[in-house]
Amino acid sequence: MSCRIDFTWDDEAAVWVATSKDVPGLVLESGSFDALIERVRYAVPELLSLNQKQHNIVDLTFVSERHDQVAIYG
């Protein structure tokens, strides 16, 4: 089984937020990108088990998105 995990940056809260259409109930946040990956790695098997989806191996693909603005001085 493979799962896509979407990371988006919440500028107001200054945290990364993890969600996934493949893992019902997954909503985690952290100020650290790497820490969030570790939290997701532990949460996904538990959530899949709670949703009665049993798999021995789950491939996780992390997709991140962050939007910023820059000023152009000229």
Sequence and secondary structure as in RCSB ss.txt:
>XXXX:A:sequence
MSCRIDFTWDDEAAVWVATSKDVPGLVLESGSFDALIERVRYAVPELLSLNQKQHNIVDLTFVSERHDQVAIYG
>XXXX:A:secstr
 EEEEEEEEETTTTEEEEE SSSTT EEEES HHHHHHHHHHHHHHHHHHTT   S  EEEEEEE         
